[in-house]
Amino acid sequence: QLVESGGGLVQAGGSLRLSCANARSSLNINAMGWYRQAPGKGRELVAAINMYTGDTSYASFVKGRFTISRDEANRTLYLQLDSLAPEDTAIYFCASSQYEGAWNVVDGKSTYFPPDFDDWGQGTQVSVSS
Protein backbone atom coordinates (compact mmCIF):
# COMPACT_ATOMS: atom_id res chain seq x y z
CA GLN A 1 0.00 0.00 0.00
CA LEU A 2 1.38 3.39 -1.03
CA VAL A 3 0.27 6.49 0.86
CA GLU A 4 1.17 9.98 -0.33
CA SER A 5 1.34 13.12 1.80
CA GLY A 6 2.73 16.63 1.68
CA GLY A 7 0.47 18.24 -0.89
CA GLY A 8 -1.14 21.61 -0.34
CA LEU A 9 -1.67 25.13 -1.62
CA VAL A 10 1.37 27.25 -2.34
CA GLN A 11 2.09 30.47 -4.20
CA ALA A 12 4.00 30.49 -7.46
CA GLY A 13 7.71 30.19 -6.79
CA GLY A 14 7.11 28.24 -3.60
CA SER A 15 8.13 24.72 -2.60
CA LEU A 16 6.57 21.53 -1.32
CA ARG A 17 7.96 18.15 -0.36
CA LEU A 18 5.84 15.13 -1.17
CA SER A 19 6.29 11.83 0.63
CA CYS A 20 5.16 8.33 -0.25
CA ALA A 21 5.14 5.74 2.49
CA ASN A 22 5.26 2.10 1.48
CA ALA A 23 3.49 -0.13 3.95
CA ARG A 24 4.48 -3.32 2.16
CA SER A 25 7.73 -5.18 2.00
CA SER A 26 10.22 -3.40 -0.22
CA LEU A 27 11.75 -6.67 -1.42
CA ASN A 28 9.65 -6.77 -4.58
CA ILE A 29 9.89 -3.08 -5.40
CA ASN A 30 12.66 -2.28 -7.84
CA ALA A 31 11.51 1.10 -9.13
CA MET A 32 9.25 3.88 -7.91
CA GLY A 33 7.96 7.03 -9.45
CA TRP A 34 5.77 10.09 -9.23
CA TYR A 35 3.02 10.85 -11.71
CA ARG A 36 0.61 13.74 -11.88
CA GLN A 37 -2.79 14.39 -13.38
CA ALA A 38 -4.08 17.89 -13.97
CA PRO A 39 -7.81 18.62 -14.40
CA GLY A 40 -8.99 17.48 -17.82
CA LYS A 41 -5.64 15.92 -18.71
CA GLY A 42 -4.11 12.47 -18.70
CA ARG A 43 -1.69 11.11 -16.15
CA GLU A 44 1.95 11.91 -16.90
CA LEU A 45 5.24 10.76 -15.46
CA VAL A 46 7.05 13.38 -13.39
CA ALA A 47 10.07 11.44 -12.13
CA ALA A 48 11.20 7.90 -11.41
CA ILE A 49 14.01 6.22 -9.55
CA ASN A 50 15.64 2.79 -9.54
CA MET A 51 15.57 1.69 -5.91
CA TYR A 52 18.92 -0.12 -6.07
CA THR A 53 21.13 2.04 -8.25
CA GLY A 54 19.49 5.39 -7.48
CA ASP A 55 19.38 6.21 -11.19
CA THR A 56 16.68 8.74 -11.97
CA SER A 57 14.55 9.88 -14.86
CA TYR A 58 12.69 13.20 -15.12
CA ALA A 59 10.08 14.57 -17.49
CA SER A 60 11.30 17.40 -19.68
CA PHE A 61 8.91 19.87 -18.05
CA VAL A 62 10.68 19.42 -14.70
CA LYS A 63 13.65 21.50 -15.95
CA GLY A 64 15.70 20.97 -12.79
CA ARG A 65 12.95 22.17 -10.44
CA PHE A 66 12.01 18.81 -8.88
CA THR A 67 14.13 16.17 -7.17
CA ILE A 68 13.15 12.56 -6.53
CA SER A 69 14.84 10.62 -3.76
CA ARG A 70 14.31 7.54 -1.65
CA ASP A 71 14.97 6.45 1.92
CA GLU A 72 15.38 2.69 1.78
CA ALA A 73 15.44 2.26 5.55
CA ASN A 74 12.11 4.00 6.01
CA ARG A 75 10.63 2.65 2.76
CA THR A 76 9.77 6.21 1.77
CA LEU A 77 9.88 7.99 -1.55
CA TYR A 78 10.16 11.77 -1.79
CA LEU A 79 9.59 14.44 -4.39
CA GLN A 80 10.98 17.90 -3.67
CA LEU A 81 9.07 20.49 -5.67
CA ASP A 82 10.79 23.88 -6.05
CA SER A 83 10.00 26.92 -8.17
CA LEU A 84 6.40 25.78 -8.51
CA ALA A 85 4.22 27.32 -11.18
CA PRO A 86 0.43 27.35 -11.62
CA GLU A 87 0.75 24.77 -14.41
CA ASP A 88 2.13 22.33 -11.83
CA THR A 89 -1.30 22.18 -10.22
CA ALA A 90 -2.38 18.53 -10.25
CA ILE A 91 -2.94 15.44 -8.19
CA TYR A 92 0.42 13.77 -7.63
CA PHE A 93 0.50 9.97 -7.42
CA CYS A 94 3.16 7.65 -6.13
CA ALA A 95 3.73 4.37 -7.99
CA SER A 96 5.89 1.28 -7.71
CA SER A 97 7.02 -1.58 -9.93
CA GLN A 98 8.57 -4.99 -9.44
CA TYR A 99 10.69 -4.31 -12.52
CA GLU A 100 13.89 -2.25 -12.56
CA GLY A 101 13.50 -0.50 -15.88
CA ALA A 102 16.19 -0.32 -18.57
CA TRP A 103 19.30 1.58 -19.54
CA ASN A 104 20.20 2.72 -23.03
CA VAL A 105 22.85 4.96 -24.43
CA VAL A 106 21.40 8.26 -25.59
CA ASP A 107 23.72 10.88 -27.08
CA GLY A 108 26.67 8.91 -25.74
CA LYS A 109 25.33 8.85 -22.17
CA SER A 110 23.80 5.95 -20.25
CA THR A 111 20.18 6.91 -19.66
CA TYR A 112 17.68 5.28 -17.32
CA PHE A 113 14.21 4.42 -18.63
CA PRO A 114 11.71 3.49 -15.88
CA PRO A 115 9.40 0.49 -16.18
CA ASP A 116 5.62 0.50 -16.36
CA PHE A 117 4.22 0.92 -12.85
CA ASP A 118 1.55 -1.41 -11.50
CA ASP A 119 0.84 -0.26 -7.96
CA TRP A 120 -0.51 3.19 -7.18
CA GLY A 121 -1.30 5.41 -4.25
CA GLN A 122 -4.44 7.52 -3.90
CA GLY A 123 -2.71 10.79 -4.71
CA THR A 124 -2.10 14.11 -3.00
CA GLN A 125 -3.33 17.45 -4.32
CA VAL A 126 -0.82 20.16 -5.21
CA SER A 127 -2.30 23.58 -6.00
CA VAL A 128 -0.18 26.54 -7.07
CA SER A 129 -1.68 30.02 -7.12
CA SER A 130 -0.38 32.82 -9.33
Secondary structure, DSSP 8 states (H G I E B T S, - for coil): -EEEE--EEEETT--EEEEEEE-S-STT--EEEEEEE-TTS-EEEEEEEETTT--EEE-GGGTTSEEEEEETTTTEEEEEE-S--GGG-EEEEEEEESS--EEEEETTEEEEE-----EE---EEEEEE-
